[in-house]
Amino acid sequence: MARRNATQSNSAAMKDVSRTNKPSPRLAQAAPMLFDYYSALGMVIGGCCTNVWAYEELLLINPRIGSALTFSQMLFITLQSLPSFLNFRGGFPRLKPRQVPLSNWATQVTLVTAGSLFNNWVYAYKVPLTVMIVFRSAGLAVSMLLGYFVMHKRYTVTQVFSAAIVSIGVVFATLSRSSASTTTGKLTPESAEDLHKYTLGIIMLSSSLLISGILGILQERTYKKYGPCWREGVFYTHFLSLPIFLFLIPDIQQGMQSLSAPQNNRSAPLAFALLITNLLSQLVCVRGVNRLTSQVSSVSTNLVLTIRKALSLCFSVWWFGNPWNARLVRGAGMVFAGGLLFGWGGDGKSVQDDQSTSAKKGKDSEKKTQ
């Protein structure tokens, strides 16, 4: 009996040791989510910043390359994603069953295409890239307003205050361009035409901000209902947008021809190499943003994008020597400070809560498909 009791106590001790050596279930579940989150973060920062650099290089070759560039991005991402969604059973390729209804993606196609075209057109309307970057950082405030009125979300006083700072900063940045045109106090016909184009460009940027905010809400609702199916979203929103470019064939031809005979001492091979760099980095950027959106809220995604745009702005001024003035400096400082203040004003648990919710949605979607 004594020997049996000793053996039982030894086996119990061995079980206790093995239990202590096993990793915590929570840690084992959190590690893949953290890796997925930070890899998405790296894709957004690295891919989107590289994309902006190649984009500005292409704009120096041809400011009206927007339509051709948008079409190239849509086509490239569609072709790259297509093999993952094809089923070759029966000898004929066909699309695999969707996790999300086609009507849901079709609603987002117009928003994705219009937002991309507006963003790529505004440079031809005398809007400097520095102003574009600062202005588009106001997506944080737009996302909060839509989240409050549409999603019925509530934010802290600090977050509301930070959104107000961002909005005021965008106003300063917008006025920086017009103040530079009227420093002499006289409005010449050329400056009046530039101011008119600049106003149209600002309207396009404002429309793009609203479109991006609505798109973020739709994506958040889609991922909440059907799970983090961001790959499907990337494919269908780009694939279904291609017929729209039939109405822009002359602009696309003009843009492609400009790469064959580029300006500013850039050879044709270099111009097409910049286009390829832009397409590859756009793929990484889009995947990173959609991957991040499937894990965190649209407001948290906009916070990450705001920080990314701050890095792009600093690089643009340093690399391309883009001009600054007092209003632009003040506006950019307020925008990016407001973005950081928004993140600090949260409860510190939003990322973890969003990730756990995303993981739960992923498990539920897997159960539905099995």
N, C-alpha and C positions, 0 to 999 in steps of 0.2 A: 504493500500500500504506500509506504514511504517513497519507494522508487517511482511508482506510478504518479504520485503527487508531484515529485520533483520533475518528472518528464513533462507533466502538464504545465507546470509553472515555467519551465524552460521554453516550451512551445508558445506559451502566452507572451513571454518576454520577446521571443523572436518576432511574433506578429506585431507587437508594439513597435519594435525597431523598424520593421518593414513599413509600417504605416507612417512613421516619422520620416523615413527616407523618401517616401513617395511625394511628388510635387503636389501642392495644393490644387484642388480642382478649379478654384477660382483663378489661380495664377495660370494654369494650363489653358483656360478658356480666354483669359485676357491677353495672353501673349500674341496669338494670331491676330486679334483685333487691333492691338497696338501696332503691330508690324504693318497691317493693312492700312491703318490710318496714316502712319508716318511715311509709308511708301507713296500713298496718294498725295501727301503733302509735298514730298520731294518732286513728284511728277508735275505738280502745279507750279512750284517755284522755278524749277529748272526748265521745264518745257515751255511754260508761258513766257518767261524772260527771254529765252532764246528766240521764241517766235516773234516777240516785239522787236528784237534787234534785226532779224532778217526782214521783218515787215518794213521797218524804217529804211533799210538799204534798198528795198524794192521801190519804195515811194520816191526815193531820190532819183531812181531811173525813170519812173513814170508815175506822177501823182494820180493819174486816172486809171490805175491798174486794179481798182477795187473789185469790179465785177469778175474779171478774169481770175483774180486771186481767190475770191470766194468760191467760184465754180471749181477751181482746181482743188481747193481744200475739201469741198463736199464730195467730189468724185474720188479723190485719193482715199479718204477715210471710208467711203462706201466699198471701194474695191479691196481695201485691206481687211475690212471686217467681214466681207461676203463669205469667204470659205467656212467660217465658223457657224454660219447659219444655213448652209446648204445640206441637203440630205440626198445621197446618191442611190438610195434603194430603188430597185426596179429599172435601173439603167438611165433614168432621166433625173437630172438635178431639180430639186424643188426645195422651197424654203421650209425650214423646220417649224413645228408648232410654236406659236408665240406664248409667252407668259402673260403678256399684256394685250388687250384688244387693239386691233389696228386703228380704230377710231380714236383711241386715247393718244396714240403717237401722232396721228394726222393732225390733231389739234395743236400739237407742239411744233409741227413742221414749219408752219407759216411764221411763228415767232422766232424760231432758230434762224431761218433764212433772212427774214427782215432785219433782225438784229445784226447778223453778220454783214449784210450789205451796207447798212447804215454805218457801222464801224469802219468799214473799208472805203466808204465813199467820202467821209468827212474831210480827209486831208486835201482832196481836190477843191474843197470849199474854204480854203485859206485858214483852216483851224490847225495850229501847230500841234505837233505830237505831244509836247509837254502839257498843253491845255487838255488834250484828249485824255491823257492818262489821269490827270487830276480830276477832270469832270466825271469820268467813268467810275471813279472811286466813290461817288455818291450813291452807288448801288446799295451801300449799307443802310442809308436813310430810307431809300425807296423800299427796300426789303422789309424794314421795320414797319413802315406805314402799311404796306400790304398785309404783313403778318398781323398787325393790330386790327385792321378793318375786315380782312377776309378770313384769316385763320383764328381770330379772336385770341391772340396771344397777348401776354402782359410783360412789360419790361420794367426794369428798375429805373429809379430817377437818374442814376449815373449813366445808364445806357441811353435814355432819352436826351440827356444833356450832351452826350458825345455825338449823337446823331445831329443835334442842332449845330454843334461845332463843325461837323463835316459839311453840312449844308451851307453855312456861312462861308467856309473855306472855298467851296466850289464857286460861290458868287464872286469872291475876290479873284480866283483864277480865271473865271470867264471874262471879267472886266479888264484883266491884264492885257489882253489882245487889243481891245478897243481903245484903251488908254494910250497904247503905243502908236495907234493910228492918228490920234488927235492931239499929239503933243504940240504941234505948231499952231493949233487953234483954227486952222483952215481945213475945210473938207473939199479936197479936189475930186474931180470925177472918178479918177482911178481909186482913190481911197474910199469914196462912196460905194463904188462897185465891190471893192474888197470887203467893206463893212456889211454890205447886203449878203454877199456869199458867206461871210463869217456867221451872220445871224441864221442863215439857212442851215449851216453846219451845226450850230448849237441846238437848233430845233431837232435835227437828226439825232444828235447825241442824247437829247432829252427823251426822244421817242425810244431810242435804244435802251436807255436806263429803265423806262417803264416796261418795255418788252422783257428785259432780262429779269426784272422783279416778278412779273407775271409768270414767266417761264420757270423761275425758281419755285414758286408756289405750286405750279402744276407738277413739276418733277417731285417735289417733296410729297405731295398727295399720292402720286403714282407709286413711289417707293414704299410709302407707308401702307398702301393697300395690297400691292403685289410683291413686295420684297425688294431687295437691292439689285434689281435687274438692269444695272447701268449699261452693260454691254449691249443689250437689246435696244436700249434707248439711243445709244450712240449710232448704231447701225440704221435703225428705221428713221430717225429724224434727219439723217443725212441722205439716205437712199430715196426717201419720198420727196426730198426737196429738189432733186435733179430736174424733173420736168419744168419747174418754174424758170429755169435758166434758158429755156427756148425763147423767151421774150427778151433775152439780153445777149443774143448771139453777136450783134455788131460790136457791143462793148467788150465782149470776151475776145473777139478777133483782134480788136485794136490793142488790147492789153498784151496778148501773146506776141503780136508783131513787134511791139516795143521792146520785148526781150531779145529779139533777133538783132536789133540795131540799138543797143542801149546807149544812154547818155552818161555824162560825168566820168569819162575815162574808165568805164567798166566794159569788159569784153562780153560777148554773147555767152561763152561757157561759164563765166563768173555769174552772169545774170541768172542763168538756168540753175546753177549750183545754189544760189541764194533762194530760188523758188523751191528747190527740193528740200533745203534746210528748213524753210518756212513750213512746208507740208509735213515733214517728219516731226518737227517740234509742235505743230498744231495738233497732230495725232496724240502726242504725249500729253499736251495741255488739256485737250478735250476729255481724254480718258481720265486724267487726274481729277478734273473738276467734277465729272459725272460720278467717279468713284467716291470722291469726297462728299458729294451731295447725297449719295446713298447711305452715308454713315452719320452725317451730322445735319443740323437744320440749315435752311437756306441762309439765315442770318450769320451763322458760324462760317459757312462757306464764303460769304461776302467779306467777312473779316479777314480770312486768309487771302482772298483776292486783293483786298485793300493793301495788305502788307506787300504782296507781290508787286503791285503797281508802284509802290514807293521805291522798291528796288529798281524797277524798270525806269522810273523817272530819273533817279540818280545816275544810272548807267547811261541813259540817253543824253543827259547834259554833259557827262564826262566824255563819252565816246564821240558823239556827233557835234559837240560844242553848241548845243541849242541855247538860245539866249534866255536870260532870266531878267525879271524886274521885281520891284518891291512887292507889287500885288501878287505876282505869281508865287514868290517865296512865302509870303504871308498865307496865301490860300493853300498851298501845298502843305505847309507846316500844320495848319489847322485841320486839314483833311486827314493826314496820317496820324496826328496826335489824337484826333477824335476816334479813329479806328482802333488805336491801341487802348484808349480809355474805355471803349466799349467792351473789349475783351477783359479788361481788369474789373469792369463793373458787373460782370456776370457772377454767378454763384460758384464758379470753379468746378461744377460738376456736369456742365452741359455736354462736354465731349464724351465723358464716360457714360452718361445717361443715354445720349444718342447712339453710342456704339452698342450698348447693351440692347437697346430697342432694335437696332439694325440686326444684331445677331438673332434676336428672337424672331424678327420678321423673316430672316433667312431660313431658320429652322421650320417655320410655319409653311413657307413656300415650298421647301423640300418635301414636307409631308403631303402637300397637295399634289405634287407632281408624281409621287410614288404610287 
